[in-house]
Amino acid sequence: MAVLVTGASGFLGSHVLARLAASGTLALGLGRDAARCAALETAGHRIIRRDIG
């Protein structure tokens, strides 16, 4: 199963993304904050940096 986590650069979204990845689920994060997206990528997560609002 693949999951898209919107708000992945936020507090809740980043934790959901980490939990999904730890369980072996293919998780892709969508976030706005460049620094937090970079940190998530460094941690090994797949991130798309976009503002859809």
PDB file of N, CA, C and O in Angstrom, chain B, residues numbered from 101:
ATOM      1  N   MET B 101       0.846  -1.164   0.000  1.00  0.00           N
ATOM      2  CA  MET B 101       0.000   0.000   0.000  1.00  0.00           C
ATOM      3  C   MET B 101       0.896   1.233   0.000  1.00  0.00           C
ATOM      4  O   MET B 101       1.946   1.232   0.644  1.00  0.00           O
ATOM      5  N   ALA B 102       0.501   2.275  -0.707  1.00  0.00           N
ATOM      6  CA  ALA B 102       1.215   3.548  -0.725  1.00  0.00           C
ATOM      7  C   ALA B 102       0.314   4.614  -0.108  1.00  0.00           C
ATOM      8  O   ALA B 102      -0.900   4.615  -0.313  1.00  0.00           O
ATOM      9  N   VAL B 103       0.933   5.525   0.655  1.00  0.00           N
ATOM     10  CA  VAL B 103       0.177   6.560   1.350  1.00  0.00           C
ATOM     11  C   VAL B 103       0.821   7.914   1.086  1.00  0.00           C
ATOM     12  O   VAL B 103       2.045   8.037   1.138  1.00  0.00           O
ATOM     13  N   LEU B 104       0.006   8.934   0.803  1.00  0.00           N
ATOM     14  CA  LEU B 104       0.476  10.308   0.681  1.00  0.00           C
ATOM     15  C   LEU B 104       0.104  11.032   1.966  1.00  0.00           C
ATOM     16  O   LEU B 104      -1.069  11.084   2.337  1.00  0.00           O
ATOM     17  N   VAL B 105       1.100  11.591   2.643  1.00  0.00           N
ATOM     18  CA  VAL B 105       0.865  12.325   3.884  1.00  0.00           C
ATOM     19  C   VAL B 105       0.981  13.809   3.575  1.00  0.00           C
ATOM     20  O   VAL B 105       2.078  14.313   3.337  1.00  0.00           O
ATOM     21  N   THR B 106      -0.154  14.516   3.578  1.00  0.00           N
ATOM     22  CA  THR B 106      -0.108  15.960   3.388  1.00  0.00           C
ATOM     23  C   THR B 106       0.244  16.604   4.722  1.00  0.00           C
ATOM     24  O   THR B 106      -0.101  16.081   5.782  1.00  0.00           O
ATOM     25  N   GLY B 107       0.923  17.731   4.666  1.00  0.00           N
ATOM     26  CA  GLY B 107       1.356  18.385   5.895  1.00  0.00           C
ATOM     27  C   GLY B 107       2.523  17.679   6.549  1.00  0.00           C
ATOM     28  O   GLY B 107       2.699  17.759   7.764  1.00  0.00           O
ATOM     29  N   ALA B 108       3.325  16.986   5.750  1.00  0.00           N
ATOM     30  CA  ALA B 108       4.418  16.176   6.295  1.00  0.00           C
ATOM     31  C   ALA B 108       5.511  17.002   6.959  1.00  0.00           C
ATOM     32  O   ALA B 108       6.268  16.471   7.772  1.00  0.00           O
ATOM     33  N   SER B 109       5.612  18.290   6.631  1.00  0.00           N
ATOM     34  CA  SER B 109       6.637  19.111   7.265  1.00  0.00           C
ATOM     35  C   SER B 109       6.161  19.684   8.597  1.00  0.00           C
ATOM     36  O   SER B 109       6.926  20.350   9.295  1.00  0.00           O
ATOM     37  N   GLY B 110       4.918  19.433   8.948  1.00  0.00           N
ATOM     38  CA  GLY B 110       4.392  19.879  10.232  1.00  0.00           C
ATOM     39  C   GLY B 110       4.632  18.858  11.339  1.00  0.00           C
ATOM     40  O   GLY B 110       5.160  17.773  11.092  1.00  0.00           O
ATOM     41  N   PHE B 111       4.246  19.208  12.541  1.00  0.00           N
ATOM     42  CA  PHE B 111       4.486  18.351  13.704  1.00  0.00           C
ATOM     43  C   PHE B 111       3.786  17.005  13.562  1.00  0.00           C
ATOM     44  O   PHE B 111       4.428  15.957  13.644  1.00  0.00           O
ATOM     45  N   LEU B 112       2.496  17.031  13.353  1.00  0.00           N
ATOM     46  CA  LEU B 112       1.728  15.785  13.288  1.00  0.00           C
ATOM     47  C   LEU B 112       2.067  14.979  12.034  1.00  0.00           C
ATOM     48  O   LEU B 112       2.272  13.767  12.108  1.00  0.00           O
ATOM     49  N   GLY B 113       2.125  15.647  10.890  1.00  0.00           N
ATOM     50  CA  GLY B 113       2.413  14.955   9.638  1.00  0.00           C
ATOM     51  C   GLY B 113       3.762  14.272   9.627  1.00  0.00           C
ATOM     52  O   GLY B 113       3.898  13.173   9.088  1.00  0.00           O
ATOM     53  N   SER B 114       4.771  14.915  10.220  1.00  0.00           N
ATOM     54  CA  SER B 114       6.108  14.308  10.247  1.00  0.00           C
ATOM     55  C   SER B 114       6.123  13.048  11.099  1.00  0.00           C
ATOM     56  O   SER B 114       6.824  12.088  10.778  1.00  0.00           O
ATOM     57  N   HIS B 115       5.358  13.044  12.181  1.00  0.00           N
ATOM     58  CA  HIS B 115       5.290  11.858  13.026  1.00  0.00           C
ATOM     59  C   HIS B 115       4.506  10.730  12.351  1.00  0.00           C
ATOM     60  O   HIS B 115       4.865   9.559  12.473  1.00  0.00           O
ATOM     61  N   VAL B 116       3.444  11.085  11.648  1.00  0.00           N
ATOM     62  CA  VAL B 116       2.673  10.083  10.900  1.00  0.00           C
ATOM     63  C   VAL B 116       3.549   9.474   9.814  1.00  0.00           C
ATOM     64  O   VAL B 116       3.548   8.258   9.622  1.00  0.00           O
ATOM     65  N   LEU B 117       4.301  10.317   9.100  1.00  0.00           N
ATOM     66  CA  LEU B 117       5.198   9.840   8.048  1.00  0.00           C
ATOM     67  C   LEU B 117       6.233   8.871   8.614  1.00  0.00           C
ATOM     68  O   LEU B 117       6.475   7.815   8.030  1.00  0.00           O
ATOM     69  N   ALA B 118       6.837   9.218   9.731  1.00  0.00           N
ATOM     70  CA  ALA B 118       7.845   8.354  10.353  1.00  0.00           C
ATOM     71  C   ALA B 118       7.239   7.028  10.801  1.00  0.00           C
ATOM     72  O   ALA B 118       7.857   5.977  10.630  1.00  0.00           O
ATOM     73  N   ARG B 119       6.050   7.067  11.366  1.00  0.00           N
ATOM     74  CA  ARG B 119       5.397   5.845  11.849  1.00  0.00           C
ATOM     75  C   ARG B 119       5.045   4.921  10.686  1.00  0.00           C
ATOM     76  O   ARG B 119       5.231   3.707  10.773  1.00  0.00           O
ATOM     77  N   LEU B 120       4.538   5.495   9.606  1.00  0.00           N
ATOM     78  CA  LEU B 120       4.208   4.690   8.427  1.00  0.00           C
ATOM     79  C   LEU B 120       5.458   4.054   7.834  1.00  0.00           C
ATOM     80  O   LEU B 120       5.458   2.870   7.497  1.00  0.00           O
ATOM     81  N   ALA B 121       6.520   4.837   7.707  1.00  0.00           N
ATOM     82  CA  ALA B 121       7.766   4.318   7.143  1.00  0.00           C
ATOM     83  C   ALA B 121       8.333   3.208   8.024  1.00  0.00           C
ATOM     84  O   ALA B 121       8.846   2.213   7.513  1.00  0.00           O
ATOM     85  N   ALA B 122       8.243   3.373   9.338  1.00  0.00           N
ATOM     86  CA  ALA B 122       8.757   2.363  10.262  1.00  0.00           C
ATOM     87  C   ALA B 122       7.975   1.052  10.154  1.00  0.00           C
ATOM     88  O   ALA B 122       8.516  -0.024  10.412  1.00  0.00           O
ATOM     89  N   SER B 123       6.704   1.150   9.774  1.00  0.00           N
ATOM     90  CA  SER B 123       5.887  -0.064   9.652  1.00  0.00           C
ATOM     91  C   SER B 123       6.054  -0.739   8.292  1.00  0.00           C
ATOM     92  O   SER B 123       5.453  -1.783   8.039  1.00  0.00           O
ATOM     93  N   GLY B 124       6.867  -0.147   7.418  1.00  0.00           N
ATOM     94  CA  GLY B 124       7.116  -0.745   6.114  1.00  0.00           C
ATOM     95  C   GLY B 124       6.182  -0.271   5.017  1.00  0.00           C
ATOM     96  O   GLY B 124       6.246  -0.766   3.891  1.00  0.00           O
ATOM     97  N   THR B 125       5.322   0.673   5.328  1.00  0.00           N
ATOM     98  CA  THR B 125       4.405   1.227   4.336  1.00  0.00           C
ATOM     99  C   THR B 125       5.144   2.228   3.458  1.00  0.00           C
ATOM    100  O   THR B 125       5.934   3.028   3.961  1.00  0.00           O
ATOM    101  N   LEU B 126       4.898   2.191   2.159  1.00  0.00           N
ATOM    102  CA  LEU B 126       5.470   3.172   1.249  1.00  0.00           C
ATOM    103  C   LEU B 126       4.756   4.495   1.496  1.00  0.00           C
ATOM    104  O   LEU B 126       3.576   4.635   1.172  1.00  0.00           O
ATOM    105  N   ALA B 127       5.461   5.459   2.065  1.00  0.00           N
ATOM    106  CA  ALA B 127       4.860   6.738   2.426  1.00  0.00           C
ATOM    107  C   ALA B 127       5.587   7.866   1.705  1.00  0.00           C
ATOM    108  O   ALA B 127       6.817   7.918   1.694  1.00  0.00           O
ATOM    109  N   LEU B 128       4.826   8.756   1.111  1.00  0.00           N
ATOM    110  CA  LEU B 128       5.346   9.924   0.424  1.00  0.00           C
ATOM    111  C   LEU B 128       4.801  11.143   1.146  1.00  0.00           C
ATOM    112  O   LEU B 128       3.596  11.247   1.371  1.00  0.00           O
ATOM    113  N   GLY B 129       5.680  12.061   1.507  1.00  0.00           N
ATOM    114  CA  GLY B 129       5.263  13.249   2.233  1.00  0.00           C
ATOM    115  C   GLY B 129       5.132  14.454   1.332  1.00  0.00           C
ATOM    116  O   GLY B 129       5.907  14.624   0.390  1.00  0.00           O
ATOM    117  N   LEU B 130       4.150  15.294   1.621  1.00  0.00           N
ATOM    118  CA  LEU B 130       3.938  16.546   0.915  1.00  0.00           C
ATOM    119  C   LEU B 130       4.005  17.656   1.953  1.00  0.00           C
ATOM    120  O   LEU B 130       3.214  17.668   2.895  1.00  0.00           O
ATOM    121  N   GLY B 131       4.946  18.594   1.791  1.00  0.00           N
ATOM    122  CA  GLY B 131       5.101  19.645   2.783  1.00  0.00           C
ATOM    123  C   GLY B 131       5.503  20.968   2.170  1.00  0.00           C
ATOM    124  O   GLY B 131       5.895  21.029   1.005  1.00  0.00           O
ATOM    125  N   ARG B 132       5.403  22.054   2.973  1.00  0.00           N
ATOM    126  CA  ARG B 132       5.723  23.404   2.507  1.00  0.00           C
ATOM    127  C   ARG B 132       7.058  23.911   3.021  1.00  0.00           C
ATOM    128  O   ARG B 132       7.800  24.545   2.271  1.00  0.00           O
ATOM    129  N   ASP B 133       7.380  23.651   4.264  1.00  0.00           N
ATOM    130  CA  ASP B 133       8.567  24.220   4.904  1.00  0.00           C
ATOM    131  C   ASP B 133       9.842  23.592   4.343  1.00  0.00           C
ATOM    132  O   ASP B 133      10.082  22.397   4.516  1.00  0.00           O
ATOM    133  N   ALA B 134      10.660  24.410   3.668  1.00  0.00           N
ATOM    134  CA  ALA B 134      11.855  23.901   2.978  1.00  0.00           C
ATOM    135  C   ALA B 134      12.844  23.244   3.937  1.00  0.00           C
ATOM    136  O   ALA B 134      13.370  22.170   3.644  1.00  0.00           O
ATOM    137  N   ALA B 135      13.098  23.871   5.066  1.00  0.00           N
ATOM    138  CA  ALA B 135      14.074  23.329   6.019  1.00  0.00           C
ATOM    139  C   ALA B 135      13.594  22.005   6.609  1.00  0.00           C
ATOM    140  O   ALA B 135      14.373  21.060   6.738  1.00  0.00           O
ATOM    141  N   ARG B 136      12.326  21.939   6.962  1.00  0.00           N
ATOM    142  CA  ARG B 136      11.803  20.694   7.539  1.00  0.00           C
ATOM    143  C   ARG B 136      11.705  19.593   6.496  1.00  0.00           C
ATOM    144  O   ARG B 136      11.910  18.423   6.817  1.00  0.00           O
ATOM    145  N   CYS B 137      11.394  19.947   5.249  1.00  0.00           N
ATOM    146  CA  CYS B 137      11.377  18.952   4.171  1.00  0.00           C
ATOM    147  C   CYS B 137      12.781  18.401   3.950  1.00  0.00           C
ATOM    148  O   CYS B 137      12.959  17.200   3.751  1.00  0.00           O
ATOM    149  N   ALA B 138      13.779  19.289   3.985  1.00  0.00           N
ATOM    150  CA  ALA B 138      15.166  18.847   3.815  1.00  0.00           C
ATOM    151  C   ALA B 138      15.572  17.905   4.943  1.00  0.00           C
ATOM    152  O   ALA B 138      16.264  16.916   4.702  1.00  0.00           O
ATOM    153  N   ALA B 139      15.152  18.202   6.167  1.00  0.00           N
ATOM    154  CA  ALA B 139      15.479  17.340   7.305  1.00  0.00           C
ATOM    155  C   ALA B 139      14.819  15.969   7.154  1.00  0.00           C
ATOM    156  O   ALA B 139      15.426  14.949   7.481  1.00  0.00           O
ATOM    157  N   LEU B 140      13.594  15.940   6.665  1.00  0.00           N
ATOM    158  CA  LEU B 140      12.903  14.666   6.451  1.00  0.00           C
ATOM    159  C   LEU B 140      13.576  13.858   5.345  1.00  0.00           C
ATOM    160  O   LEU B 140      13.691  12.636   5.448  1.00  0.00           O
ATOM    161  N   GLU B 141      14.023  14.541   4.285  1.00  0.00           N
ATOM    162  CA  GLU B 141      14.746  13.847   3.213  1.00  0.00           C
ATOM    163  C   GLU B 141      16.053  13.273   3.730  1.00  0.00           C
ATOM    164  O   GLU B 141      16.424  12.153   3.380  1.00  0.00           O
ATOM    165  N   THR B 142      16.755  14.037   4.562  1.00  0.00           N
ATOM    166  CA  THR B 142      18.005  13.568   5.158  1.00  0.00           C
ATOM    167  C   THR B 142      17.766  12.327   6.012  1.00  0.00           C
ATOM    168  O   THR B 142      18.622  11.446   6.093  1.00  0.00           O
ATOM    169  N   ALA B 143      16.600  12.263   6.645  1.00  0.00           N
ATOM    170  CA  ALA B 143      16.252  11.108   7.473  1.00  0.00           C
ATOM    171  C   ALA B 143      15.825   9.907   6.629  1.00  0.00           C
ATOM    172  O   ALA B 143      15.550   8.835   7.169  1.00  0.00           O
ATOM    173  N   GLY B 144      15.767  10.086   5.294  1.00  0.00           N
ATOM    174  CA  GLY B 144      15.460   8.966   4.413  1.00  0.00           C
ATOM    175  C   GLY B 144      14.031   8.900   3.903  1.00  0.00           C
ATOM    176  O   GLY B 144      13.653   7.927   3.250  1.00  0.00           O
ATOM    177  N   HIS B 145      13.229   9.921   4.190  1.00  0.00           N
ATOM    178  CA  HIS B 145      11.838   9.931   3.734  1.00  0.00           C
ATOM    179  C   HIS B 145      11.734  10.520   2.333  1.00  0.00           C
ATOM    180  O   HIS B 145      12.553  11.347   1.934  1.00  0.00           O
ATOM    181  N   ARG B 146      10.728  10.090   1.598  1.00  0.00           N
ATOM    182  CA  ARG B 146      10.457  10.637   0.264  1.00  0.00           C
ATOM    183  C   ARG B 146       9.523  11.832   0.428  1.00  0.00           C
ATOM    184  O   ARG B 146       8.413  11.693   0.942  1.00  0.00           O
ATOM    185  N   ILE B 147       9.982  13.020  -0.018  1.00  0.00           N
ATOM    186  CA  ILE B 147       9.258  14.262   0.216  1.00  0.00           C
ATOM    187  C   ILE B 147       9.078  15.038  -1.087  1.00  0.00           C
ATOM    188  O   ILE B 147       9.980  15.087  -1.923  1.00  0.00           O
ATOM    189  N   ILE B 148       7.913  15.637  -1.243  1.00  0.00           N
ATOM    190  CA  ILE B 148       7.654  16.599  -2.305  1.00  0.00           C
ATOM    191  C   ILE B 148       7.371  17.931  -1.617  1.00  0.00           C
ATOM    192  O   ILE B 148       6.483  18.019  -0.770  1.00  0.00           O
ATOM    193  N   ARG B 149       8.126  18.968  -1.981  1.00  0.00           N
ATOM    194  CA  ARG B 149       7.913  20.281  -1.382  1.00  0.00           C
ATOM    195  C   ARG B 149       7.003  21.096  -2.293  1.00  0.00           C
ATOM    196  O   ARG B 149       7.397  21.478  -3.395  1.00  0.00           O
ATOM    197  N   ARG B 150       5.796  21.356  -1.830  1.00  0.00           N
ATOM    198  CA  ARG B 150       4.810  22.117  -2.601  1.00  0.00           C
ATOM    199  C   ARG B 150       3.847  22.832  -1.653  1.00  0.00           C
ATOM    200  O   ARG B 150       3.640  22.409  -0.516  1.00  0.00           O
ATOM    201  N   ASP B 151       3.270  23.915  -2.145  1.00  0.00           N
ATOM    202  CA  ASP B 151       2.197  24.606  -1.448  1.00  0.00           C
ATOM    203  C   ASP B 151       0.959  24.473  -2.325  1.00  0.00           C
ATOM    204  O   ASP B 151       0.901  25.060  -3.405  1.00  0.00           O
ATOM    205  N   ILE B 152      -0.013  23.722  -1.880  1.00  0.00           N
ATOM    206  CA  ILE B 152      -1.208  23.502  -2.692  1.00  0.00           C
ATOM    207  C   ILE B 152      -2.363  24.401  -2.259  1.00  0.00           C
ATOM    208  O   ILE B 152      -3.457  24.324  -2.817  1.00  0.00           O
ATOM    209  N   GLY B 153      -2.115  25.254  -1.261  1.00  0.00           N
ATOM    210  CA  GLY B 153      -3.166  26.109  -0.729  1.00  0.00           C
ATOM    211  C   GLY B 153      -3.293  27.345  -1.487  1.00  0.00           C
ATOM    212  O   GLY B 153      -4.138  28.181  -1.167  1.00  0.00           O
TER     213      GLY B 153
END
